[in-house]
Amino acid sequence: MRTDGPGAHQEQDTRSQEAPSEGTPYAHGPGRPKDVPEVSVVLNQRIIARESLDSSVPAALKLKKRIKRFALDNELDHLPIGDIVSVALDEWLSARGF
């Protein structure tokens, strides 16, 4: 039994015109570059060459406050924000084939 009726194609056309922030999927890359090591291998090294990644985040997410609360609740003197960002971005990019 066929479930798509005359309105199904119209719905697909509407979705294809949405902005990326409204659910349009990103292009999928060719795969994780072979010369990029796994994030756990890099972060477990004693000495790590680092580069700055400047980014602003939406204030409504209250990330600074939440990070501080997490550190206090877990009795952490130092929370490696750069490592957390590295893991999150690496997973996000890898999931999309980059």
PEVENCOR-V874479 format. One record per pair of residues at least 4 apart in sequence whose ideal C-beta (glycine too) atoms are under 7 Angstrom apart, sorted by the first residue. I is the first residue (numbers start at 0). GAP is how many residues later the second one is. Records with the same first field share a line. If there is no record, write none. Layout:
I=GAP / GAP
This chain:
3=4
6=4
7=4
8=4
9=4
10=4
11=4
12=4
17=4 / 5 / 6
18=5
19=4
25=70
27=68 / 69
28=67 / 68 / 69
29=67
30=66
31=4 / 62
36=4 / 5
38=4 / 47 / 48 / 51
39=4
41=6
42=40 / 43
49=32
52=32
56=4 / 6
61=4
62=4
63=4
64=4
65=4
66=4 / 12 / 14
67=4
68=4
69=4
70=5 / 8
79=4
80=4
81=4
82=4
83=4
84=4
85=4
86=4
87=4
88=4
89=4
90=4
91=4
92=5
